[in-house]
Amino acid sequence: MKIAVFSTQPYDQRFLDEALHNHSKLQKIELVYQQAGLTEQTASLAQGCELVCAFVNDQLDAPVLERLSQYGVKGILLRCAGFNNLDLATAQRLKLFVARVPAYSPEAVAEHTIALVMTLNRHIHRAYNRVREGNFRLDGLLGFNLYGKTVGLVGTGQIGLATARIFKGFGCRVLGCDPYTNPAFLTLGHYVELDQLLAESDIVSLHCPLNEQSKHLVNAQRLAQMKPGAMLVNTSRGGLIDTKAVIDALKSRQISALGIDVYEQESQLFFQDRSAEHIDDEVFLRLMTFPNVIVTGHQGFFTLEALREISEVTLHNLECYLEGTPCANALIVEAE
């Protein structure tokens, strides 16, 4: 059986090949690696493959799924947790097998969140450049103690919980907002409504999925509700933030700093070397003019442990498909 693996980077091939080697039941599986992202134009690369393996920015809307189905594709293996790029209703209508990796080292994303907070707070990125130029002055590098500060976490799932543990260790007061109560979070902080969280938090960090209800969760109105001078961090999904509204909040100094590992239009930028190209995304370019903004290219997941877990779970989902056994990670469960 052939599986088309889209949006392949060298590290994807390394860890998937490693995991495949360790699965004796999958020795007859051939992974066909494609550097191209999955779109309606590139879907033809899946011809002759029974499954496709897709990543976070691959297009899995109705036209793409229809085309894949015409090519004989029977299922989608998502090597990510989020599935906002997937038309689930169409996948169900086409009777496609769809499974994801719901959790892969939540500590990886949580630790990256902390890295963004610490870098912005203590101006590490600016200090690094200064020292390399022989400038050892401290003007403009003043930060604040995290100890005693209030941190608001929007989303208290596994990643939010891992983030809460770290902030609690710093001595922070931790607030959480989530439609679903996580009992484990209650040992670290307490739940409040979003309005209260925004008003009281010195740092607001987003850890929730992107859907119709959460799109542009942080908009002009919500930014105005934030504690003046607070820091905003997003390591979840770019669409949670109205980027233009955030730029206005940075200009007015309503927020003091922004750290993002995700960006609403990232599919046109991230995971590629664009250094020799002209980037014509004016919103992104405007963000990059602020000294108090740090953007990383969706690398929060990028640890050895997380990549191994993603590959192992992806192949476990494949085994479930081949054996016809229930898959705990399936997004479509057929009625008995």
ABEGO torsion letter per residue (X at the ends): XBBBBBGBBAAAAAAAAAAAAABAAAAABBBBBBABBBBAAAAAAABGBABBBBBAABBABAAAAAAAAAAGBABBBBABABAAABBAAAAAAAGBBBBBBABBGAAAAAAAAAAAAAAAAAGAAAAAAAAAAGBABABGABBBBABGBBBBBBEABAAAAAAAAAAAAAGBBBBBBBABBBAAAAAABBBBBAAAAAAABABBBBABBBBAAABGABBAAAAAABBBGBBBBBABBAAABBAAAAAAAAAAGABABBBBABBAAAAAABGBBAAABBBABAAAAAAAABAABBBBBGAAABBAAAAAAAAAAAAAAAAAAAAGBBBAABABBBBX
